[in-house]
Amino acid sequence: MAQQMAIEEKPYPISVSAEYPEKMSRLTTFFRLLLVIPHIVVLYFVALAAIVVTFISWFAVLFTGRIPKGMFNF
């Protein structure tokens, strides 16, 4: 016969509550989406630069045995 153990339920240590607006303006949503475009462009070029630096630094480590300081800091 298996014994059943009573599990004591404790309340969670953190409680989160939020008040949601009843109606959101479509105009502000449009402007928020419009402001995302420059961020996406900048992040694209930063990611592209990171890929190029990673590729070049791999060869630097392969031939010299260490990462150049500028590439490591990037």
All heavy atoms as a GROMACS GRO file, in nm:
protein
  600
    1MET      N    1   0.083  -0.118   0.000
    1MET     CA    2   0.000   0.000   0.000
    1MET      C    3   0.088   0.126   0.000
    1MET      O    4   0.181   0.135   0.077
    1MET     CB    5  -0.088  -0.003   0.126
    1MET     CG    6  -0.217   0.067   0.107
    1MET     SD    7  -0.312   0.070   0.258
    1MET     CE    8  -0.426  -0.060   0.225
    2ALA      N    9   0.060   0.215  -0.090
    2ALA     CA   10   0.142   0.336  -0.098
    2ALA      C   11   0.086   0.443  -0.005
    2ALA      O   12  -0.034   0.460   0.010
    2ALA     CB   13   0.140   0.388  -0.242
    3GLN      N   14   0.178   0.508   0.060
    3GLN     CA   15   0.136   0.617   0.149
    3GLN      C   16   0.125   0.746   0.070
    3GLN      O   17   0.208   0.776  -0.015
    3GLN     CB   18   0.237   0.636   0.261
    3GLN     CG   19   0.238   0.527   0.363
    3GLN     CD   20   0.338   0.560   0.474
    3GLN    OE1   21   0.431   0.634   0.453
    3GLN    NE2   22   0.314   0.502   0.590
    4GLN      N   23   0.024   0.819   0.101
    4GLN     CA   24   0.007   0.947   0.036
    4GLN      C   25   0.058   1.055   0.131
    4GLN      O   26   0.021   1.057   0.248
    4GLN     CB   27  -0.138   0.973   0.003
    4GLN     CG   28  -0.190   0.883  -0.106
    4GLN     CD   29  -0.335   0.916  -0.140
    4GLN    OE1   30  -0.396   0.998  -0.073
    4GLN    NE2   31  -0.387   0.853  -0.242
    5MET      N   32   0.144   1.140   0.078
    5MET     CA   33   0.199   1.248   0.160
    5MET      C   34   0.120   1.375   0.132
    5MET      O   35   0.089   1.407   0.018
    5MET     CB   36   0.346   1.270   0.127
    5MET     CG   37   0.432   1.150   0.159
    5MET     SD   38   0.603   1.177   0.119
    5MET     CE   39   0.644   1.307   0.233
    6ALA      N   40   0.087   1.443   0.237
    6ALA     CA   41   0.016   1.569   0.223
    6ALA      C   42   0.115   1.677   0.184
    6ALA      O   43   0.218   1.695   0.249
    6ALA     CB   44  -0.053   1.605   0.354
    7ILE      N   45   0.088   1.746   0.076
    7ILE     CA   46   0.174   1.853   0.030
    7ILE      C   47   0.119   1.984   0.083
    7ILE      O   48   0.004   2.020   0.058
    7ILE     CB   49   0.181   1.856  -0.124
    7ILE    CG1   50   0.239   1.725  -0.176
    7ILE    CG2   51   0.263   1.975  -0.171
    7ILE    CD1   52   0.237   1.714  -0.325
    8GLU      N   53   0.204   2.052   0.156
    8GLU     CA   54   0.162   2.180   0.213
    8GLU      C   55   0.181   2.288   0.108
    8GLU      O   56   0.290   2.308   0.056
    8GLU     CB   57   0.247   2.211   0.336
    8GLU     CG   58   0.208   2.340   0.404
    8GLU     CD   59   0.295   2.366   0.525
    8GLU    OE1   60   0.347   2.272   0.584
    8GLU    OE2   61   0.310   2.485   0.558
    9GLU      N   62   0.074   2.357   0.075
    9GLU     CA   63   0.083   2.463  -0.025
    9GLU      C   64   0.116   2.593   0.044
    9GLU      O   65   0.047   2.637   0.135
    9GLU     CB   66  -0.048   2.475  -0.101
    9GLU     CG   67  -0.076   2.357  -0.190
    9GLU     CD   68  -0.196   2.380  -0.278
    9GLU    OE1   69  -0.227   2.497  -0.307
    9GLU    OE2   70  -0.259   2.282  -0.319
   10LYS      N   71   0.225   2.655  -0.002
   10LYS     CA   72   0.267   2.784   0.052
   10LYS      C   73   0.242   2.890  -0.053
   10LYS      O   74   0.255   2.864  -0.173
   10LYS     CB   75   0.415   2.780   0.088
   10LYS     CG   76   0.447   2.682   0.198
   10LYS     CD   77   0.595   2.684   0.229
   10LYS     CE   78   0.626   2.580   0.335
   10LYS     NZ   79   0.770   2.576   0.365
   11PRO      N   80   0.210   3.009  -0.011
   11PRO     CA   81   0.193   3.116  -0.110
   11PRO      C   82   0.328   3.152  -0.172
   11PRO      O   83   0.434   3.134  -0.112
   11PRO     CB   84   0.137   3.232  -0.029
   11PRO     CG   85   0.180   3.205   0.111
   11PRO     CD   86   0.186   3.056   0.124
   12TYR      N   87   0.324   3.199  -0.294
   12TYR     CA   88   0.446   3.239  -0.362
   12TYR      C   89   0.509   3.359  -0.291
   12TYR      O   90   0.437   3.445  -0.238
   12TYR     CB   91   0.418   3.275  -0.508
   12TYR     CG   92   0.383   3.154  -0.592
   12TYR    CD1   93   0.255   3.135  -0.640
   12TYR    CD2   94   0.481   3.060  -0.623
   12TYR    CE1   95   0.223   3.025  -0.716
   12TYR    CE2   96   0.451   2.950  -0.700
   12TYR     CZ   97   0.321   2.933  -0.746
   12TYR     OH   98   0.292   2.824  -0.822
   13PRO      N   99   0.642   3.371  -0.292
   13PRO     CA  100   0.705   3.482  -0.221
   13PRO      C  101   0.688   3.616  -0.293
   13PRO      O  102   0.702   3.721  -0.233
   13PRO     CB  103   0.852   3.443  -0.215
   13PRO     CG  104   0.871   3.346  -0.325
   13PRO     CD  105   0.739   3.276  -0.341
   14ILE      N  106   0.656   3.612  -0.422
   14ILE     CA  107   0.641   3.736  -0.499
   14ILE      C  108   0.503   3.738  -0.562
   14ILE      O  109   0.457   3.640  -0.618
   14ILE     CB  110   0.748   3.746  -0.608
   14ILE    CG1  111   0.886   3.751  -0.546
   14ILE    CG2  112   0.724   3.868  -0.695
   14ILE    CD1  113   0.998   3.749  -0.646
   15SER      N  114   0.439   3.852  -0.553
   15SER     CA  115   0.309   3.870  -0.615
   15SER      C  116   0.317   3.987  -0.712
   15SER      O  117   0.368   4.093  -0.678
   15SER     CB  118   0.204   3.898  -0.508
   15SER     OG  119   0.080   3.924  -0.568
   16VAL      N  120   0.269   3.967  -0.834
   16VAL     CA  121   0.275   4.071  -0.936
   16VAL      C  122   0.133   4.107  -0.977
   16VAL      O  123   0.051   4.020  -1.004
   16VAL     CB  124   0.354   4.022  -1.060
   16VAL    CG1  125   0.357   4.130  -1.167
   16VAL    CG2  126   0.495   3.983  -1.020
   17SER      N  127   0.109   4.236  -0.985
   17SER     CA  128  -0.021   4.281  -1.034
   17SER      C  129   0.003   4.399  -1.128
   17SER      O  130   0.097   4.475  -1.112
   17SER     CB  131  -0.112   4.322  -0.919
   17SER     OG  132  -0.056   4.432  -0.850
   18ALA      N  133  -0.083   4.411  -1.227
   18ALA     CA  134  -0.070   4.519  -1.324
   18ALA      C  135  -0.208   4.570  -1.360
   18ALA      O  136  -0.305   4.495  -1.365
   18ALA     CB  137   0.002   4.470  -1.448
   19GLU      N  138  -0.214   4.700  -1.383
   19GLU     CA  139  -0.338   4.761  -1.428
   19GLU      C  140  -0.327   4.784  -1.579
   19GLU      O  141  -0.237   4.852  -1.626
   19GLU     CB  142  -0.361   4.893  -1.356
   19GLU     CG  143  -0.386   4.877  -1.208
   19GLU     CD  144  -0.411   5.012  -1.141
   19GLU    OE1  145  -0.447   5.108  -1.212
   19GLU    OE2  146  -0.394   5.018  -1.019
   20TYR      N  147  -0.414   4.724  -1.653
   20TYR     CA  148  -0.411   4.736  -1.798
   20TYR      C  149  -0.505   4.848  -1.842
   20TYR      O  150  -0.617   4.861  -1.790
   20TYR     CB  151  -0.453   4.605  -1.864
   20TYR     CG  152  -0.359   4.493  -1.834
   20TYR    CD1  153  -0.390   4.396  -1.741
   20TYR    CD2  154  -0.237   4.485  -1.900
   20TYR    CE1  155  -0.302   4.292  -1.713
   20TYR    CE2  156  -0.148   4.382  -1.874
   20TYR     CZ  157  -0.182   4.286  -1.781
   20TYR     OH  158  -0.095   4.185  -1.754
   21PRO      N  159  -0.462   4.928  -1.939
   21PRO     CA  160  -0.552   5.033  -1.989
   21PRO      C  161  -0.669   4.968  -2.062
   21PRO      O  162  -0.654   4.866  -2.128
   21PRO     CB  163  -0.464   5.114  -2.084
   21PRO     CG  164  -0.354   5.023  -2.123
   21PRO     CD  165  -0.333   4.929  -2.007
   22GLU      N  166  -0.784   5.030  -2.049
   22GLU     CA  167  -0.902   4.974  -2.114
   22GLU      C  168  -0.895   4.990  -2.265
   22GLU      O  169  -0.936   4.902  -2.339
   22GLU     CB  170  -1.027   5.041  -2.058
   22GLU     CG  171  -1.053   5.005  -1.914
   22GLU     CD  172  -1.182   5.064  -1.864
   22GLU    OE1  173  -1.270   5.097  -1.946
   22GLU    OE2  174  -1.196   5.077  -1.742
   23LYS      N  175  -0.843   5.103  -2.311
   23LYS     CA  176  -0.835   5.126  -2.454
   23LYS      C  177  -0.701   5.192  -2.486
   23LYS      O  178  -0.663   5.288  -2.423
   23LYS     CB  179  -0.949   5.218  -2.498
   23LYS     CG  180  -0.955   5.239  -2.647
   23LYS     CD  181  -1.073   5.325  -2.686
   23LYS     CE  182  -1.074   5.346  -2.836
   23LYS     NZ  183  -1.178   5.438  -2.878
   24MET      N  184  -0.631   5.136  -2.586
   24MET     CA  185  -0.504   5.194  -2.627
   24MET      C  186  -0.523   5.269  -2.758
   24MET      O  187  -0.599   5.226  -2.845
   24MET     CB  188  -0.399   5.085  -2.644
   24MET     CG  189  -0.362   5.017  -2.515
   24MET     SD  190  -0.230   4.898  -2.533
   24MET     CE  191  -0.095   5.006  -2.571
   25SER      N  192  -0.451   5.378  -2.771
   25SER     CA  193  -0.462   5.459  -2.891
   25SER      C  194  -0.390   5.392  -3.007
   25SER      O  195  -0.276   5.346  -2.993
   25SER     CB  196  -0.403   5.597  -2.866
   25SER     OG  197  -0.396   5.669  -2.986
   26ARG      N  198  -0.452   5.386  -3.120
   26ARG     CA  199  -0.388   5.327  -3.238
   26ARG      C  200  -0.276   5.417  -3.290
   26ARG      O  201  -0.178   5.369  -3.347
   26ARG     CB  202  -0.490   5.304  -3.348
   26ARG     CG  203  -0.588   5.196  -3.313
   26ARG     CD  204  -0.683   5.172  -3.426
   26ARG     NE  205  -0.780   5.069  -3.387
   26ARG     CZ  206  -0.875   5.027  -3.465
   26ARG    NH1  207  -0.889   5.078  -3.587
   26ARG    NH2  208  -0.958   4.934  -3.424
   27LEU      N  209  -0.288   5.547  -3.269
   27LEU     CA  210  -0.186   5.639  -3.315
   27LEU      C  211  -0.054   5.618  -3.240
   27LEU      O  212   0.053   5.616  -3.301
   27LEU     CB  213  -0.235   5.783  -3.298
   27LEU     CG  214  -0.146   5.892  -3.355
   27LEU    CD1  215  -0.133   5.876  -3.506
   27LEU    CD2  216  -0.203   6.029  -3.322
   28THR      N  217  -0.059   5.603  -3.110
   28THR     CA  218   0.064   5.581  -3.034
   28THR      C  219   0.126   5.444  -3.068
   28THR      O  220   0.248   5.431  -3.072
   28THR     CB  221   0.040   5.589  -2.882
   28THR    OG1  222  -0.059   5.493  -2.846
   28THR    CG2  223  -0.005   5.727  -2.842
   29THR      N  224   0.043   5.347  -3.096
   29THR     CA  225   0.095   5.217  -3.138
   29THR      C  226   0.166   5.230  -3.271
   29THR      O  227   0.274   5.172  -3.291
   29THR     CB  228  -0.019   5.115  -3.149
   29THR    OG1  229  -0.088   5.108  -3.025
   29THR    CG2  230   0.034   4.979  -3.187
   30PHE      N  231   0.112   5.307  -3.363
   30PHE     CA  232   0.175   5.330  -3.493
   30PHE      C  233   0.310   5.397  -3.477
   30PHE      O  234   0.409   5.357  -3.539
   30PHE     CB  235   0.085   5.415  -3.582
   30PHE     CG  236   0.151   5.462  -3.708
   30PHE    CD1  237   0.175   5.373  -3.812
   30PHE    CD2  238   0.192   5.593  -3.722
   30PHE    CE1  239   0.237   5.415  -3.929
   30PHE    CE2  240   0.254   5.635  -3.838
   30PHE     CZ  241   0.276   5.547  -3.941
   31PHE      N  242   0.319   5.500  -3.392
   31PHE     CA  243   0.446   5.569  -3.372
   31PHE      C  244   0.549   5.480  -3.303
   31PHE      O  245   0.668   5.489  -3.332
   31PHE     CB  246   0.426   5.700  -3.295
   31PHE     CG  247   0.370   5.809  -3.380
   31PHE    CD1  248   0.249   5.869  -3.349
   31PHE    CD2  249   0.437   5.852  -3.494
   31PHE    CE1  250   0.197   5.969  -3.427
   31PHE    CE2  251   0.385   5.952  -3.574
   31PHE     CZ  252   0.265   6.011  -3.541
   32ARG      N  253   0.505   5.393  -3.213
   32ARG     CA  254   0.599   5.300  -3.149
   32ARG      C  255   0.656   5.204  -3.253
   32ARG      O  256   0.776   5.176  -3.252
   32ARG     CB  257   0.531   5.223  -3.037
   32ARG     CG  258   0.529   5.301  -2.907
   32ARG     CD  259   0.475   5.215  -2.798
   32ARG     NE  260   0.334   5.250  -2.786
   32ARG     CZ  261   0.241   5.174  -2.735
   32ARG    NH1  262   0.270   5.056  -2.690
   32ARG    NH2  263   0.117   5.215  -2.728
   33LEU      N  264   0.574   5.156  -3.342
   33LEU     CA  265   0.622   5.068  -3.448
   33LEU      C  266   0.715   5.143  -3.543
   33LEU      O  267   0.813   5.088  -3.593
   33LEU     CB  268   0.505   5.008  -3.526
   33LEU     CG  269   0.420   4.907  -3.450
   33LEU    CD1  270   0.300   4.867  -3.534
   33LEU    CD2  271   0.501   4.786  -3.413
   34LEU      N  272   0.686   5.269  -3.567
   34LEU     CA  273   0.770   5.351  -3.654
   34LEU      C  274   0.906   5.376  -3.591
   34LEU      O  275   1.009   5.377  -3.660
   34LEU     CB  276   0.699   5.484  -3.682
   34LEU     CG  277   0.755   5.572  -3.792
   34LEU    CD1  278   0.743   5.500  -3.925
   34LEU    CD2  279   0.679   5.703  -3.797
   35LEU      N  280   0.912   5.392  -3.460
   35LEU     CA  281   1.039   5.416  -3.391
   35LEU      C  282   1.125   5.291  -3.378
   35LEU      O  283   1.243   5.300  -3.346
   35LEU     CB  284   1.012   5.475  -3.252
   35LEU     CG  285   0.958   5.617  -3.252
   35LEU    CD1  286   0.921   5.659  -3.110
   35LEU    CD2  287   1.058   5.714  -3.309
   36VAL      N  288   1.070   5.175  -3.405
   36VAL     CA  289   1.146   5.051  -3.399
   36VAL      C  290   1.239   5.039  -3.519
   36VAL      O  291   1.346   4.978  -3.510
   36VAL     CB  292   1.050   4.930  -3.391
   36VAL    CG1  293   1.121   4.800  -3.418
   36VAL    CG2  294   0.984   4.927  -3.256
   37ILE      N  295   1.203   5.097  -3.630
   37ILE     CA  296   1.279   5.083  -3.754
   37ILE      C  297   1.426   5.125  -3.739
   37ILE      O  298   1.516   5.050  -3.777
   37ILE     CB  299   1.209   5.157  -3.870
   37ILE    CG1  300   1.076   5.089  -3.900
   37ILE    CG2  301   1.297   5.160  -3.995
   37ILE    CD1  302   0.988   5.164  -3.996
   38PRO      N  303   1.458   5.243  -3.682
   38PRO     CA  304   1.600   5.278  -3.666
   38PRO      C  305   1.675   5.180  -3.576
   38PRO      O  306   1.792   5.150  -3.601
   38PRO     CB  307   1.598   5.417  -3.604
   38PRO     CG  308   1.463   5.471  -3.629
   38PRO     CD  309   1.372   5.354  -3.642
   39HIS      N  310   1.610   5.130  -3.474
   39HIS     CA  311   1.675   5.033  -3.384
   39HIS      C  312   1.710   4.905  -3.460
   39HIS      O  313   1.818   4.848  -3.441
   39HIS     CB  314   1.583   5.000  -3.265
   39HIS     CG  315   1.569   5.112  -3.169
   39HIS    ND1  316   1.479   5.212  -3.188
   39HIS    CD2  317   1.635   5.138  -3.055
   39HIS    CE1  318   1.489   5.297  -3.087
   39HIS    NE2  319   1.583   5.254  -3.004
   40ILE      N  320   1.620   4.859  -3.544
   40ILE     CA  321   1.644   4.738  -3.621
   40ILE      C  322   1.761   4.758  -3.716
   40ILE      O  323   1.847   4.670  -3.730
   40ILE     CB  324   1.517   4.695  -3.697
   40ILE    CG1  325   1.410   4.649  -3.598
   40ILE    CG2  326   1.547   4.587  -3.799
   40ILE    CD1  327   1.276   4.621  -3.661
   41VAL      N  328   1.768   4.873  -3.781
   41VAL     CA  329   1.877   4.902  -3.875
   41VAL      C  330   2.011   4.903  -3.801
   41VAL      O  331   2.109   4.841  -3.845
   41VAL     CB  332   1.853   5.035  -3.948
   41VAL    CG1  333   1.975   5.077  -4.029
   41VAL    CG2  334   1.730   5.025  -4.037
   42VAL      N  335   2.018   4.972  -3.688
   42VAL     CA  336   2.143   4.980  -3.611
   42VAL      C  337   2.183   4.842  -3.560
   42VAL      O  338   2.300   4.803  -3.569
   42VAL     CB  339   2.128   5.081  -3.495
   42VAL    CG1  340   2.246   5.071  -3.400
   42VAL    CG2  341   2.116   5.222  -3.550
   43LEU      N  342   2.089   4.766  -3.507
   43LEU     CA  343   2.120   4.633  -3.457
   43LEU      C  344   2.166   4.540  -3.568
   43LEU      O  345   2.251   4.453  -3.547
   43LEU     CB  346   2.000   4.574  -3.384
   43LEU     CG  347   1.972   4.633  -3.247
   43LEU    CD1  348   1.844   4.573  -3.190
   43LEU    CD2  349   2.088   4.608  -3.153
   44TYR      N  350   2.114   4.556  -3.688
   44TYR     CA  351   2.157   4.476  -3.802
   44TYR      C  352   2.305   4.501  -3.830
   44TYR      O  353   2.382   4.407  -3.849
   44TYR     CB  354   2.072   4.508  -3.924
   44TYR     CG  355   2.120   4.440  -4.049
   44TYR    CD1  356   2.095   4.304  -4.070
   44TYR    CD2  357   2.193   4.509  -4.144
   44TYR    CE1  358   2.139   4.240  -4.184
   44TYR    CE2  359   2.238   4.446  -4.258
   44TYR     CZ  360   2.211   4.311  -4.278
   44TYR     OH  361   2.257   4.248  -4.390
   45PHE      N  362   2.345   4.629  -3.834
   45PHE     CA  363   2.484   4.660  -3.865
   45PHE      C  364   2.577   4.621  -3.750
   45PHE      O  365   2.691   4.579  -3.774
   45PHE     CB  366   2.500   4.808  -3.901
   45PHE     CG  367   2.448   4.839  -4.038
   45PHE    CD1  368   2.337   4.918  -4.056
   45PHE    CD2  369   2.510   4.787  -4.150
   45PHE    CE1  370   2.288   4.946  -4.182
   45PHE    CE2  371   2.464   4.813  -4.278
   45PHE     CZ  372   2.352   4.893  -4.294
   46VAL      N  373   2.534   4.632  -3.627
   46VAL     CA  374   2.615   4.588  -3.514
   46VAL      C  375   2.635   4.437  -3.519
   46VAL      O  376   2.746   4.386  -3.496
   46VAL     CB  377   2.552   4.633  -3.380
   46VAL    CG1  378   2.620   4.566  -3.263
   46VAL    CG2  379   2.560   4.784  -3.366
   47ALA      N  380   2.530   4.363  -3.550
   47ALA     CA  381   2.542   4.217  -3.561
   47ALA      C  382   2.632   4.179  -3.677
   47ALA      O  383   2.715   4.086  -3.664
   47ALA     CB  384   2.403   4.156  -3.578
   48LEU      N  385   2.622   4.249  -3.787
   48LEU     CA  386   2.708   4.222  -3.902
   48LEU      C  387   2.855   4.248  -3.867
   48LEU      O  388   2.943   4.167  -3.900
   48LEU     CB  389   2.665   4.309  -4.021
   48LEU     CG  390   2.736   4.284  -4.153
   48LEU    CD1  391   2.705   4.144  -4.203
   48LEU    CD2  392   2.692   4.388  -4.255
   49ALA      N  393   2.882   4.357  -3.798
   49ALA     CA  394   3.019   4.388  -3.755
   49ALA      C  395   3.070   4.283  -3.658
   49ALA      O  396   3.186   4.243  -3.665
   49ALA     CB  397   3.024   4.527  -3.692
   50ALA      N  398   2.986   4.236  -3.568
   50ALA     CA  399   3.027   4.134  -3.472
   50ALA      C  400   3.062   4.004  -3.543
   50ALA      O  401   3.159   3.936  -3.506
   50ALA     CB  402   2.916   4.110  -3.369
   51ILE      N  403   2.989   3.969  -3.646
   51ILE     CA  404   3.018   3.847  -3.722
   51ILE      C  405   3.152   3.861  -3.794
   51ILE      O  406   3.235   3.769  -3.792
   51ILE     CB  407   2.904   3.816  -3.821
   51ILE    CG1  408   2.779   3.774  -3.745
   51ILE    CG2  409   2.945   3.710  -3.922
   51ILE    CD1  410   2.654   3.766  -3.830
   52VAL      N  411   3.176   3.975  -3.855
   52VAL     CA  412   3.302   3.997  -3.926
   52VAL      C  413   3.420   3.995  -3.830
   52VAL      O  414   3.522   3.931  -3.855
   52VAL     CB  415   3.297   4.130  -4.005
   52VAL    CG1  416   3.434   4.168  -4.059
   52VAL    CG2  417   3.195   4.121  -4.117
   53VAL      N  418   3.408   4.064  -3.716
   53VAL     CA  419   3.516   4.066  -3.617
   53VAL      C  420   3.541   3.927  -3.561
   53VAL      O  421   3.656   3.888  -3.541
   53VAL     CB  422   3.484   4.168  -3.505
   53VAL    CG1  423   3.578   4.152  -3.387
   53VAL    CG2  424   3.491   4.309  -3.559
   54THR      N  425   3.437   3.851  -3.537
   54THR     CA  426   3.453   3.715  -3.487
   54THR      C  427   3.527   3.628  -3.588
   54THR      O  428   3.618   3.552  -3.552
   54THR     CB  429   3.316   3.652  -3.456
   54THR    OG1  430   3.249   3.733  -3.360
   54THR    CG2  431   3.331   3.512  -3.402
   55PHE      N  432   3.492   3.641  -3.714
   55PHE     CA  433   3.558   3.563  -3.820
   55PHE      C  434   3.706   3.599  -3.830
   55PHE      O  435   3.792   3.512  -3.836
   55PHE     CB  436   3.485   3.589  -3.952
   55PHE     CG  437   3.537   3.507  -4.066
   55PHE    CD1  438   3.509   3.372  -4.074
   55PHE    CD2  439   3.615   3.566  -4.165
   55PHE    CE1  440   3.556   3.296  -4.179
   55PHE    CE2  441   3.663   3.491  -4.271
   55PHE     CZ  442   3.634   3.355  -4.278
   56ILE      N  443   3.737   3.728  -3.830
   56ILE     CA  444   3.876   3.772  -3.841
   56ILE      C  445   3.955   3.734  -3.716
   56ILE      O  446   4.070   3.691  -3.724
   56ILE     CB  447   3.883   3.923  -3.868
   56ILE    CG1  448   3.824   3.953  -4.007
   56ILE    CG2  449   4.025   3.976  -3.859
   56ILE    CD1  450   3.805   4.100  -4.036
   57SER      N  451   3.894   3.749  -3.600
   57SER     CA  452   3.966   3.715  -3.476
   57SER      C  453   3.992   3.565  -3.466
   57SER      O  454   4.090   3.523  -3.404
   57SER     CB  455   3.889   3.764  -3.353
   57SER     OG  456   3.769   3.694  -3.338
   58TRP      N  457   3.908   3.483  -3.527
   58TRP     CA  458   3.933   3.339  -3.526
   58TRP      C  459   4.064   3.308  -3.599
   58TRP      O  460   4.145   3.229  -3.552
   58TRP     CB  461   3.817   3.265  -3.594
   58TRP     CG  462   3.832   3.117  -3.587
   58TRP    CD1  463   3.800   3.036  -3.484
   58TRP    CD2  464   3.884   3.031  -3.690
   58TRP    NE1  465   3.827   2.906  -3.516
   58TRP    CE2  466   3.880   2.899  -3.642
   58TRP    CE3  467   3.933   3.054  -3.817
   58TRP    CZ2  468   3.922   2.792  -3.716
   58TRP    CZ3  469   3.977   2.946  -3.891
   58TRP    CH2  470   3.971   2.816  -3.840
   59PHE      N  471   4.086   3.375  -3.713
   59PHE     CA  472   4.213   3.356  -3.785
   59PHE      C  473   4.330   3.413  -3.706
   59PHE      O  474   4.439   3.357  -3.708
   59PHE     CB  475   4.206   3.418  -3.924
   59PHE     CG  476   4.131   3.333  -4.023
   59PHE    CD1  477   4.004   3.369  -4.066
   59PHE    CD2  478   4.187   3.216  -4.070
   59PHE    CE1  479   3.936   3.290  -4.155
   59PHE    CE2  480   4.119   3.135  -4.160
   59PHE     CZ  481   3.992   3.173  -4.202
   60ALA      N  482   4.310   3.525  -3.638
   60ALA     CA  483   4.418   3.583  -3.558
   60ALA      C  484   4.458   3.488  -3.446
   60ALA      O  485   4.576   3.470  -3.418
   60ALA     CB  486   4.373   3.718  -3.500
   61VAL      N  487   4.360   3.426  -3.382
   61VAL     CA  488   4.390   3.329  -3.276
   61VAL      C  489   4.456   3.205  -3.335
   61VAL      O  490   4.549   3.148  -3.275
   61VAL     CB  491   4.261   3.290  -3.199
   61VAL    CG1  492   4.286   3.174  -3.106
   61VAL    CG2  493   4.209   3.409  -3.122
   62LEU      N  494   4.414   3.164  -3.451
   62LEU     CA  495   4.470   3.046  -3.516
   62LEU      C  496   4.619   3.064  -3.545
   62LEU      O  497   4.700   2.972  -3.524
   62LEU     CB  498   4.393   3.016  -3.644
   62LEU     CG  499   4.433   2.891  -3.722
   62LEU    CD1  500   4.402   2.767  -3.640
   62LEU    CD2  501   4.359   2.887  -3.855
   63PHE      N  502   4.659   3.183  -3.592
   63PHE     CA  503   4.798   3.205  -3.632
   63PHE      C  504   4.885   3.261  -3.521
   63PHE      O  505   5.004   3.231  -3.516
   63PHE     CB  506   4.804   3.296  -3.755
   63PHE     CG  507   4.746   3.231  -3.877
   63PHE    CD1  508   4.636   3.285  -3.941
   63PHE    CD2  509   4.801   3.115  -3.929
   63PHE    CE1  510   4.582   3.225  -4.053
   63PHE    CE2  511   4.748   3.054  -4.042
   63PHE     CZ  512   4.638   3.109  -4.103
   64THR      N  513   4.830   3.344  -3.432
   64THR     CA  514   4.913   3.406  -3.328
   64THR      C  515   4.895   3.342  -3.192
   64THR      O  516   4.979   3.360  -3.105
   64THR     CB  517   4.882   3.557  -3.316
   64THR    OG1  518   4.748   3.575  -3.271
   64THR    CG2  519   4.905   3.628  -3.449
   65GLY      N  520   4.784   3.275  -3.170
   65GLY     CA  521   4.760   3.211  -3.041
   65GLY      C  522   4.694   3.301  -2.939
   65GLY      O  523   4.676   3.263  -2.823
   66ARG      N  524   4.659   3.421  -2.978
   66ARG     CA  525   4.588   3.511  -2.885
   66ARG      C  526   4.497   3.605  -2.963
   66ARG      O  527   4.517   3.629  -3.082
   66ARG     CB  528   4.686   3.592  -2.800
   66ARG     CG  529   4.775   3.682  -2.878
   66ARG     CD  530   4.880   3.749  -2.788
   66ARG     NE  531   4.964   3.838  -2.868
   66ARG     CZ  532   4.936   3.964  -2.891
   66ARG    NH1  533   4.828   4.020  -2.840
   66ARG    NH2  534   5.016   4.038  -2.964
   67ILE      N  535   4.398   3.658  -2.892
   67ILE     CA  536   4.303   3.750  -2.955
   67ILE      C  537   4.359   3.892  -2.945
   67ILE      O  538   4.402   3.933  -2.836
   67ILE     CB  539   4.165   3.746  -2.884
   67ILE    CG1  540   4.102   3.609  -2.900
   67ILE    CG2  541   4.072   3.853  -2.939
   67ILE    CD1  542   3.969   3.596  -2.832
   68PRO      N  543   4.363   3.966  -3.055
   68PRO     CA  544   4.406   4.106  -3.045
   68PRO      C  545   4.313   4.184  -2.951
   68PRO      O  546   4.192   4.160  -2.945
   68PRO     CB  547   4.394   4.158  -3.189
   68PRO     CG  548   4.403   4.034  -3.273
   68PRO     CD  549   4.341   3.925  -3.194
   69LYS      N  550   4.373   4.276  -2.875
   69LYS     CA  551   4.299   4.347  -2.771
   69LYS      C  552   4.177   4.423  -2.825
   69LYS      O  553   4.071   4.422  -2.766
   69LYS     CB  554   4.392   4.443  -2.697
   69LYS     CG  555   4.328   4.506  -2.577
   69LYS     CD  556   4.426   4.592  -2.499
   69LYS     CE  557   4.354   4.648  -2.379
   69LYS     NZ  558   4.443   4.730  -2.298
   70GLY      N  559   4.193   4.488  -2.939
   70GLY     CA  560   4.082   4.563  -2.998
   70GLY      C  561   3.963   4.476  -3.035
   70GLY      O  562   3.848   4.512  -3.014
   71MET      N  563   3.994   4.359  -3.089
   71MET     CA  564   3.886   4.266  -3.126
   71MET      C  565   3.820   4.207  -3.002
   71MET      O  566   3.699   4.186  -3.000
   71MET     CB  567   3.940   4.155  -3.215
   71MET     CG  568   3.980   4.200  -3.351
   71MET     SD  569   4.036   4.063  -3.449
   71MET     CE  570   4.076   4.146  -3.601
   72PHE      N  571   3.901   4.181  -2.899
   72PHE     CA  572   3.843   4.129  -2.775
   72PHE      C  573   3.752   4.233  -2.711
   72PHE      O  574   3.644   4.200  -2.662
   72PHE     CB  575   3.955   4.091  -2.677
   72PHE     CG  576   3.906   4.039  -2.546
   72PHE    CD1  577   3.859   3.910  -2.537
   72PHE    CD2  578   3.905   4.119  -2.434
   72PHE    CE1  579   3.812   3.859  -2.416
   72PHE    CE2  580   3.859   4.071  -2.314
   72PHE     CZ  581   3.812   3.941  -2.305
   73ASN      N  582   3.794   4.358  -2.711
   73ASN     CA  583   3.712   4.465  -2.652
   73ASN      C  584   3.584   4.490  -2.731
   73ASN      O  585   3.484   4.532  -2.674
   73ASN     CB  586   3.793   4.594  -2.639
   73ASN     CG  587   3.899   4.584  -2.533
   73ASN    OD1  588   3.889   4.505  -2.441
   73ASN    ND2  589   4.001   4.666  -2.547
   74PHE      N  590   3.589   4.467  -2.863
   74PHE     CA  591   3.469   4.488  -2.943
   74PHE      C  592   3.361   4.390  -2.902
   74PHE      O  593   3.246   4.418  -2.891
   74PHE     CB  594   3.499   4.472  -3.092
   74PHE     CG  595   3.379   4.497  -3.179
   74PHE    CD1  596   3.337   4.626  -3.204
   74PHE    CD2  597   3.308   4.393  -3.235
   74PHE    CE1  598   3.226   4.649  -3.284
   74PHE    CE2  599   3.198   4.415  -3.315
   74PHE     CZ  600   3.157   4.545  -3.340
   0.00000   0.00000   0.00000
